[in-house]
Amino acid sequence: MILYACLVRLKDGLPLSASTDFHPNLQILECKKWVRRLSVTLSQCPPRGTANACNFHIHFLSSGDISSLVVCSSTYPSSAAFSFLEELIWEFSASYNSTAIALASRPYTFLEFDSVIQRVKHNYNSAGSFPPVRPDPSPSPVYVKLEDLGESNGFANGHITAQVQTDLTCRMSPVSPLGILSLMLSIMCGALSLIRGVHLAEHSFQDGYENTGRVVAFLTAFLANILQCYLYLFYSPARTGKALGLVLVICLCNVCLYGPRNLWQIVFHVFVAFLSAQQTVQRKPLDRHSDGAV
């Protein structure tokens, strides 16, 4: 019979939805852990595959930008399991478009899809009979050894070693209200620096380039404000060092701009730079493997 099913995003293994059945069986709980580990590597696996864990079968099927996985008893026919996975993918694709899937940032964003999973699973488990399975012209599923897969991806003896996440796949913690305020103030400061810099550059060309240094300071401050916004929104290695470096750049630029800017304007721009850096340091990346189990 089908015991557990889930859907994940293919490119990074982010869980999108899963069945919420409670299984006190320790072997099933251990099998779910292998499912989560396997889902991270599905982008490198064939579209159809089977693995064995704790006397259960794990089948997976990838199509488009999602993958579905199912845990079945060892006696459950693989043809029925893959038919079940195909139906899950079809139902999910009909309910959610590719944009919604790509924009999902938290695990189990579409947990309400569990009702569909339960309905389809009930159809395949009811009365001990399987729905008619259509002939499948797809290639035979590839057998995957979970032990080899685990060692090659940083899993050893059930423990997960630290992995370096790229800028594109690392997900950040939610944006705070104070963080949104710092973003708006940074954009405003950057816009002011850009406007003043362009305006001063026009006069500098007419006055023999006397204010070239201040033009450079205005434009550098503008770029630093934009980089602060990027650093807050997206993951980057050594974020703390970069945030402090941008604060230093903005402070130096404003020292050079004493004159075109009065003291209170300089204090405001420096305060916004420190606020943005503080929010950047506080916003931590989410651990991929700290996703809650369902």
Summary of the structure (lengths in Angstrom):
residues: 294
radius of gyration: 26.6
end to end distance: 18.9
largest distance: 89.8
contacts: 880
relative contact order: 0.12
helix: 54%
strand: 15%
